[in-house]
């Protein structure tokens, strides 16, 4: 047996040695090779490695090269990444970034659409174009970017640049709010509070304001504080409202500063303090809040909490009107009309009343109507005066219903039935002279069946409103 074992042992000793393993390329090198062969996904991967410094030295220029190749191979996410480098990197090229974002958006990358929308809306990196912004936000929203749904919803709610569409705005804002984009919860809550585009639901609106406020939304805190201050849908709590206003004001929400100012002016939830009120009104005015400028103007004109300065007050009233509070234009117009603190200028007064009227001030419309009817200081225009009186009457201003009724009693536009209609409205609103006119109709049987009892009732109503001629009529009728 020994002669058989030895040769076998020798064979084992002389077997061929094992070969060394084949050399393996590092990941970045391997990916570059496949990228060079046209594998777009590998170009994107190696680009990301160079961009972040993962496994290789960080090198934005190399990353850009690989992103560019992947983008040219129609890999849309690569176009998005390259656009980001061109927007913020050392070799900034915004026009090229916009082209790449558009390619990414067209390739189905929703974030590319969202970024384009933001750029066109802001107008800082490229020319502002709200139409392009809305179109991009729409595509991004459809791609699942809830912030873009919210941005488009806000544009539809405001009617810029498209026609207002509160119903669609509400759907988009709700989608964004429920999707975690807190900024959309506040405008949605405002719609729920007023019933614009959605069923009115003050309780749900309040809950959204509170939720957004607790999440750090300063605009929501302002609205929630207003509700607490006024007791709208919640128990009145002036102290809590002031706390929220203070928090918002410190965080840069100027409307909250205005809220603190009103509280200190009126002593609502805070101690009356004219100086503190004026200080807060100034903060809100400086922050672009028209009502803050208006309140500061009133305080400055009266020397309430600040040094009296009528010239400064006039400037602030102008500022208030420019910043969206037409009361500023009305006050300034009255100063020009009366020549208080400035040379009388009725044309300027009329122009300011018109400006305030165009911005929604019922008071401004009424003052302009009176000047147009009188025709003493500006050309008379009875037709336009009638239009303005009707505008204010329809808005619920009883005195202007009476003025409108008078227009229908003029010889050139006489319409006793219309006059009776508007006098009745004015009477219901407490205008004694209007009740007297309605009483005369029933006394004489003009446009209505003659009815002395009703006539007496209207005369007595007019008398209760301190209209002396009606008091005399009532006395005579009761004899």
C-alpha positions as CSV (number, residue, x, y, z in Angstrom):
1,X,0.0,0.0,0.0
2,X,2.9,2.3,0.7
3,X,3.9,2.3,-3.0
4,X,0.5,3.6,-4.0
5,X,0.2,6.4,-1.4
6,X,3.5,8.2,-2.1
7,X,2.9,9.1,-5.8
8,X,-0.5,10.5,-4.8
9,X,1.0,12.7,-2.2
10,X,3.5,14.0,-4.7
11,X,0.7,14.9,-7.1
12,X,-1.0,17.0,-4.5
13,X,2.1,18.9,-3.8
14,X,2.7,19.8,-7.4
15,X,-0.9,21.2,-8.1
16,X,-1.1,24.6,-9.9
17,X,-1.3,27.7,-7.6
18,X,-4.6,29.7,-7.2
19,X,-5.0,32.9,-9.5
20,X,-5.2,36.4,-7.9
21,X,-8.7,38.1,-8.0
22,X,-9.4,40.4,-11.0
23,X,-8.9,44.2,-10.3
24,X,-12.3,46.0,-9.5
25,X,-12.7,49.7,-10.4
26,X,-13.8,52.1,-7.6
27,X,-17.6,53.0,-7.9
28,X,-17.0,56.4,-9.4
29,X,-14.7,55.1,-12.1
30,X,-17.1,52.3,-12.9
31,X,-20.0,54.6,-13.1
32,X,-18.1,57.0,-15.3
33,X,-17.3,54.2,-17.8
34,X,-21.0,53.2,-18.1
35,X,-21.9,56.9,-18.2
36,X,-19.5,57.3,-21.2
37,X,-21.4,54.4,-22.8
38,X,-24.7,56.4,-22.5
39,X,-26.2,55.0,-19.3
40,X,-28.0,58.2,-18.2
41,X,-28.8,56.9,-14.7
42,X,-25.2,56.2,-14.0
43,X,-24.2,59.8,-15.2
44,X,-26.7,61.1,-12.6
45,X,-25.4,58.9,-9.8
46,X,-21.7,59.8,-10.4
47,X,-22.7,63.5,-10.7
48,X,-24.3,63.3,-7.3
49,X,-21.2,61.7,-5.8
50,X,-19.1,64.6,-7.1
51,X,-21.6,67.2,-6.0
52,X,-21.8,65.8,-2.4
53,X,-18.2,64.6,-2.1
54,X,-19.3,61.0,-1.6
55,X,-16.4,58.5,-2.3
56,X,-14.7,61.2,-4.3
57,X,-13.5,64.7,-3.8
58,X,-16.2,67.3,-3.9
59,X,-16.1,68.9,-7.4
60,X,-19.1,71.0,-8.7
61,X,-17.5,71.4,-12.1
62,X,-17.2,67.6,-12.6
63,X,-20.7,67.2,-11.2
64,X,-22.0,69.8,-13.6
65,X,-20.4,67.9,-16.5
66,X,-22.1,64.6,-15.6
67,X,-25.4,66.3,-14.9
68,X,-25.2,68.0,-18.3
69,X,-24.6,64.6,-20.0
70,X,-27.5,63.0,-18.2
71,X,-29.7,65.9,-19.0
72,X,-28.7,65.7,-22.7
73,X,-29.7,62.0,-22.5
74,X,-33.1,63.3,-21.5
75,X,-33.0,62.3,-17.8
76,X,-35.1,65.2,-16.4
77,X,-33.9,65.0,-12.8
78,X,-30.4,65.7,-14.0
79,X,-31.6,68.9,-15.7
80,X,-33.1,70.0,-12.3
81,X,-29.9,69.3,-10.5
82,X,-27.8,71.2,-13.0
83,X,-30.2,74.1,-12.9
84,X,-29.7,74.3,-9.1
85,X,-25.9,74.6,-9.6
86,X,-26.3,77.3,-12.2
87,X,-28.7,79.3,-10.0
88,X,-26.5,79.3,-6.9
89,X,-23.0,77.9,-7.8
90,X,-19.8,79.8,-8.6
91,X,-20.5,79.9,-12.4
92,X,-24.0,81.4,-12.1
93,X,-26.1,81.4,-15.2
94,X,-29.8,82.1,-14.5
95,X,-31.0,82.2,-18.1
96,X,-29.6,78.7,-18.7
97,X,-31.0,77.5,-15.4
98,X,-34.5,78.6,-16.5
99,X,-34.1,76.6,-19.7
100,X,-33.1,73.5,-17.7
101,X,-35.9,73.9,-15.2
102,X,-38.3,74.1,-18.1
103,X,-36.8,70.9,-19.6
104,X,-37.1,69.3,-16.1
105,X,-40.7,70.4,-15.8
106,X,-41.6,69.2,-19.3
107,X,-39.9,65.9,-18.4
108,X,-42.3,65.4,-15.5
109,X,-40.2,66.7,-12.6
110,X,-42.8,68.7,-10.6
111,X,-40.1,70.5,-8.6
112,X,-38.8,72.0,-11.8
113,X,-42.3,73.5,-12.5
114,X,-42.5,74.7,-8.9
115,X,-39.1,76.4,-9.0
116,X,-40.0,78.1,-12.3
117,X,-43.3,79.3,-10.8
118,X,-41.5,80.8,-7.8
119,X,-39.0,82.6,-10.0
120,X,-41.6,84.1,-12.3
121,X,-43.8,85.1,-9.4
122,X,-40.9,86.8,-7.4
123,X,-39.4,88.5,-10.4
124,X,-36.0,88.7,-8.7
125,X,-33.9,86.3,-10.8
126,X,-35.8,86.9,-14.0
127,X,-38.5,89.2,-15.3
128,X,-41.8,88.9,-13.4
129,X,-44.5,87.1,-15.3
130,X,-47.5,86.0,-13.3
131,X,-49.1,84.2,-16.2
132,X,-46.1,81.9,-16.5
133,X,-46.0,81.6,-12.7
134,X,-49.6,80.4,-12.6
135,X,-49.1,77.9,-15.5
136,X,-46.0,76.5,-13.8
137,X,-47.7,76.3,-10.3
138,X,-50.6,74.5,-12.0
139,X,-48.3,71.8,-13.5
140,X,-46.4,71.5,-10.2
141,X,-49.6,71.1,-8.3
142,X,-50.7,68.3,-10.6
143,X,-47.4,66.7,-10.0
144,X,-48.0,66.6,-6.2
145,X,-46.2,69.8,-5.0
146,X,-48.8,71.0,-2.4
147,X,-47.0,74.4,-1.9
148,X,-47.6,75.1,-5.6
149,X,-51.3,74.2,-5.1
150,X,-51.4,76.8,-2.4
151,X,-49.6,79.4,-4.5
152,X,-52.0,78.9,-7.4
153,X,-55.0,79.0,-5.0
154,X,-53.9,82.3,-3.6
155,X,-53.6,83.8,-7.1
156,X,-57.1,82.5,-8.0
157,X,-58.5,84.0,-4.7
158,X,-57.0,87.4,-5.4
159,X,-57.8,87.4,-9.1
160,X,-54.2,88.0,-10.2
161,X,-53.3,87.6,-13.0
162,X,-56.5,85.6,-13.9
163,X,-60.1,86.2,-13.1
164,X,-61.1,85.5,-9.5
165,X,-62.3,81.9,-8.9
166,X,-63.0,81.5,-5.2
167,X,-64.4,78.0,-5.6
168,X,-61.3,76.6,-7.3
169,X,-59.1,78.7,-5.0
170,X,-60.7,77.0,-2.0
171,X,-60.1,73.5,-3.4
172,X,-56.5,74.2,-4.0
173,X,-55.9,75.9,-0.7
174,X,-57.6,73.1,1.1
175,X,-55.4,70.5,-0.7
176,X,-52.3,72.5,0.3
177,X,-53.4,73.0,3.9
178,X,-54.3,69.4,4.4
179,X,-51.0,68.4,2.6
180,X,-49.0,70.1,5.3
181,X,-48.4,73.5,3.6
182,X,-49.4,75.7,6.6
183,X,-49.3,79.0,4.7
184,X,-52.4,78.0,2.8
185,X,-54.4,77.3,5.9
186,X,-54.8,81.1,6.7
187,X,-56.3,82.2,3.4
188,X,-58.5,79.1,3.5
189,X,-59.7,80.1,7.0
190,X,-60.4,83.6,5.8
191,X,-62.7,82.1,3.1
192,X,-64.4,79.9,5.6
193,X,-65.0,82.9,7.9
194,X,-66.7,84.9,5.1
195,X,-68.2,82.1,3.0
196,X,-66.3,83.0,-0.1
197,X,-66.0,80.0,-2.4
198,X,-67.0,77.6,0.4
199,X,-69.8,77.2,2.8
200,X,-69.4,79.7,5.7
201,X,-68.0,77.9,8.7
202,X,-66.7,80.3,11.4
203,X,-65.9,77.5,13.8
204,X,-63.7,75.6,11.3
205,X,-62.1,78.9,10.3
206,X,-61.2,79.6,13.9
207,X,-59.8,76.1,14.4
208,X,-57.6,76.6,11.3
209,X,-56.4,80.0,12.6
210,X,-55.5,78.5,15.9
211,X,-53.8,75.5,14.4
212,X,-51.7,77.6,12.1
213,X,-50.9,80.0,14.9
214,X,-49.7,77.2,17.1
215,X,-47.5,76.0,14.3
216,X,-45.8,79.4,14.1
217,X,-47.9,81.2,11.4
218,X,-47.8,85.0,12.3
219,X,-50.6,85.9,9.9
220,X,-52.8,83.2,11.5
221,X,-51.9,84.4,15.0
222,X,-53.1,87.9,13.9
223,X,-56.4,86.6,12.6
224,X,-56.9,84.4,15.7
225,X,-56.1,87.4,18.0
226,X,-58.7,89.5,16.1
227,X,-61.3,86.8,16.8
228,X,-60.4,86.7,20.5
229,X,-60.4,90.5,20.7
230,X,-63.9,90.7,19.0
231,X,-65.3,87.5,20.5
232,X,-66.1,86.1,17.0
233,X,-66.8,82.4,17.4
234,X,-64.9,82.2,20.7
235,X,-65.2,83.8,24.1
236,X,-63.8,87.3,24.2
237,X,-60.3,87.4,25.6
238,X,-58.6,90.7,25.3
239,X,-55.5,89.7,27.3
240,X,-54.8,86.6,25.1
241,X,-55.4,88.7,22.0
242,X,-52.7,91.2,23.2
243,X,-50.3,88.4,23.9
244,X,-50.7,87.0,20.4
245,X,-50.5,90.5,18.8
246,X,-47.3,91.1,20.7
247,X,-45.9,87.8,19.6
248,X,-46.8,88.6,16.0
249,X,-45.5,92.2,16.1
250,X,-42.1,91.0,17.4
251,X,-42.0,88.4,14.6
252,X,-42.5,91.0,12.0
253,X,-46.3,90.9,11.4
254,X,-47.1,94.7,11.2
255,X,-50.9,94.2,11.4
256,X,-50.3,92.8,14.9
257,X,-48.6,96.0,15.9
258,X,-51.7,97.8,14.7
259,X,-53.8,95.5,16.9
260,X,-51.7,96.4,19.9
261,X,-52.1,100.1,19.1
262,X,-55.9,99.9,18.9
263,X,-56.0,98.1,22.2
264,X,-54.0,100.8,24.0
265,X,-55.9,103.5,22.2
266,X,-59.3,102.2,23.3
267,X,-58.3,100.5,26.5
268,X,-59.5,97.1,25.2
269,X,-57.6,94.3,26.8
270,X,-54.8,96.7,27.7
271,X,-54.4,99.9,29.7
272,X,-55.2,103.1,27.8
273,X,-51.9,104.6,26.7
274,X,-51.9,107.1,23.9
275,X,-48.1,107.2,23.6
276,X,-47.8,103.4,23.4
277,X,-50.6,103.3,20.9
278,X,-48.9,105.9,18.7
279,X,-45.6,103.9,18.9
280,X,-47.3,100.7,17.8
281,X,-49.2,102.5,15.0
282,X,-45.9,103.8,13.7
283,X,-44.5,100.3,13.6
284,X,-47.4,99.1,11.6
285,X,-47.3,102.1,9.3
286,X,-43.6,101.6,8.6
287,X,-44.5,97.9,7.9
288,X,-46.9,99.0,5.1
289,X,-50.2,98.8,7.0
290,X,-52.5,101.6,5.8
291,X,-54.8,101.6,8.9
292,X,-51.7,102.0,11.0
293,X,-50.8,105.1,9.1
294,X,-54.3,106.4,9.4
295,X,-54.5,106.0,13.2
296,X,-51.0,107.6,13.5
297,X,-52.2,110.5,11.3
298,X,-55.3,111.1,13.6
299,X,-53.1,110.9,16.7
300,X,-50.5,113.3,15.1
301,X,-53.2,115.8,14.1
302,X,-54.7,115.8,17.6
303,X,-51.4,115.6,19.5
304,X,-52.5,112.4,21.1
305,X,-49.5,110.5,22.4
306,X,-47.2,112.4,20.0
307,X,-46.4,116.0,19.3
308,X,-49.2,117.7,17.3
309,X,-48.0,118.3,13.7
310,X,-50.7,118.9,11.1
311,X,-48.3,118.8,8.2
312,X,-47.0,115.5,9.3
313,X,-50.6,114.2,9.8
314,X,-51.4,115.2,6.1
315,X,-48.4,113.2,4.9
316,X,-49.5,110.2,7.0
317,X,-53.0,110.4,5.6
318,X,-51.6,110.3,2.1
319,X,-49.4,107.4,3.1
320,X,-52.5,105.6,4.6
321,X,-54.4,106.0,1.3
322,X,-51.5,104.8,-0.8
323,X,-51.1,101.7,1.5
324,X,-54.8,100.7,1.1
325,X,-56.8,102.6,3.7
326,X,-59.1,105.1,1.7
327,X,-60.0,106.8,5.0
328,X,-56.7,108.6,4.6
329,X,-57.7,110.1,1.3
330,X,-61.1,111.2,2.8
331,X,-59.4,113.0,5.7
332,X,-56.9,114.6,3.4
333,X,-59.6,115.6,1.0
334,X,-61.5,117.3,3.8
335,X,-58.4,119.2,4.9
336,X,-58.1,120.6,1.4
337,X,-61.8,121.3,1.2
338,X,-61.8,123.2,4.5
339,X,-58.4,124.8,4.0
340,X,-57.2,123.5,7.3
341,X,-53.4,123.4,7.6
342,X,-53.2,123.9,3.8
343,X,-54.5,126.4,1.2
344,X,-58.1,125.6,0.2
345,X,-58.2,123.5,-3.0
346,X,-61.6,122.0,-3.8
347,X,-60.4,120.4,-7.0
348,X,-57.8,118.5,-5.0
349,X,-60.4,117.6,-2.4
350,X,-62.8,116.2,-5.1
351,X,-59.9,114.2,-6.6
352,X,-59.1,112.7,-3.2
353,X,-62.8,111.9,-2.6
354,X,-62.9,110.2,-6.0
355,X,-59.7,108.2,-5.2
356,X,-61.2,107.1,-1.9
357,X,-64.5,106.2,-3.6
358,X,-62.7,104.1,-6.2
359,X,-60.9,102.3,-3.4
360,X,-64.2,101.3,-1.8
361,X,-64.9,104.2,0.7
362,X,-68.6,104.8,1.0
363,X,-67.8,108.0,2.9
364,X,-65.7,109.2,0.0
365,X,-68.4,108.4,-2.6
366,X,-70.9,110.4,-0.5
367,X,-68.7,113.4,-0.1
368,X,-68.0,113.5,-3.8
369,X,-71.7,113.1,-4.7
370,X,-72.6,116.1,-2.5
371,X,-70.0,118.2,-4.3
372,X,-71.2,117.1,-7.7
373,X,-74.8,117.8,-6.8
374,X,-74.1,121.2,-5.4
375,X,-71.9,122.3,-8.3
376,X,-70.6,125.3,-6.3
377,X,-66.9,124.4,-6.3
378,X,-66.6,121.9,-9.1
379,X,-68.7,121.4,-12.3
380,X,-72.2,120.1,-11.5
381,X,-72.9,116.5,-12.6
382,X,-76.3,115.4,-11.2
383,X,-76.3,112.1,-13.2
384,X,-73.0,111.1,-11.6
385,X,-74.2,112.3,-8.2
386,X,-77.2,110.0,-8.5
387,X,-75.0,107.0,-9.4
388,X,-72.9,107.7,-6.3
389,X,-75.9,108.2,-4.0
390,X,-77.3,104.9,-5.2
391,X,-74.0,103.1,-4.7
392,X,-74.0,104.2,-1.0
393,X,-77.7,103.6,-0.5
394,X,-77.2,100.0,-1.8
395,X,-74.4,99.6,0.7
396,X,-76.9,100.4,3.5
397,X,-76.2,104.2,4.1
398,X,-79.7,105.5,5.0
399,X,-78.7,109.2,4.6
400,X,-77.6,108.5,1.0
401,X,-81.0,106.8,0.3
402,X,-82.6,110.0,1.3
403,X,-80.3,112.0,-1.0
404,X,-81.0,109.5,-3.8
405,X,-84.8,110.0,-3.3
406,X,-84.3,113.8,-3.7
407,X,-82.8,113.2,-7.1
408,X,-86.0,111.5,-8.2
409,X,-88.0,114.5,-7.2
410,X,-86.2,116.9,-9.5
411,X,-88.2,118.2,-12.4
412,X,-85.9,116.6,-15.1
413,X,-85.9,113.1,-13.5
414,X,-89.1,113.1,-11.6
415,X,-90.2,109.6,-10.5
416,X,-92.3,109.8,-7.4
417,X,-92.6,106.1,-7.1
418,X,-88.8,105.7,-7.0
419,X,-88.5,108.6,-4.6
420,X,-91.0,106.9,-2.3
421,X,-89.1,103.7,-2.4
422,X,-85.8,105.3,-1.4
423,X,-87.4,107.5,1.2
424,X,-88.9,104.4,2.8
425,X,-85.5,102.8,2.9
426,X,-84.0,106.0,4.4
427,X,-86.8,106.2,7.0
428,X,-86.2,102.6,8.0
429,X,-82.6,103.7,8.6
430,X,-83.7,106.5,11.0
431,X,-83.6,109.5,8.7
432,X,-86.4,111.8,10.0
433,X,-86.7,113.9,6.9
434,X,-87.3,110.7,4.8
435,X,-90.1,109.5,7.2
436,X,-91.7,113.0,6.8
437,X,-91.7,112.6,3.0
438,X,-93.3,109.2,3.2
439,X,-95.9,110.6,5.6
440,X,-96.8,113.3,3.0
441,X,-97.4,110.6,0.4
442,X,-99.9,108.8,2.6
443,X,-101.5,112.1,3.6
444,X,-102.1,113.2,0.0
445,X,-102.5,109.7,-1.5
446,X,-99.6,110.2,-4.0
447,X,-98.5,106.9,-5.5
448,X,-100.1,105.1,-2.5
449,X,-103.7,104.9,-1.3
450,X,-104.5,107.8,1.0
451,X,-104.2,106.7,4.6
452,X,-104.2,109.4,7.4
453,X,-103.4,106.9,10.1
454,X,-100.3,105.7,8.3
455,X,-99.4,109.3,7.5
456,X,-99.6,110.2,11.2
457,X,-97.4,107.2,12.1
458,X,-94.7,108.3,9.7
459,X,-94.9,111.9,11.0
460,X,-94.5,110.7,14.5
461,X,-91.5,108.5,13.5
462,X,-90.0,111.5,11.8
463,X,-90.6,113.6,14.9
464,X,-88.9,111.0,17.1
465,X,-85.9,111.4,14.9
466,X,-85.9,115.2,15.7
467,X,-87.4,116.4,12.4
468,X,-89.4,119.5,13.6
469,X,-91.7,119.9,10.5
470,X,-93.0,116.4,11.1
471,X,-93.6,117.2,14.8
472,X,-95.8,120.1,13.8
473,X,-97.7,117.9,11.3
474,X,-98.3,115.3,13.9
475,X,-99.6,117.9,16.4
476,X,-102.1,119.3,13.8
477,X,-103.3,115.8,12.8
478,X,-104.1,114.9,16.4
479,X,-106.2,118.0,17.1
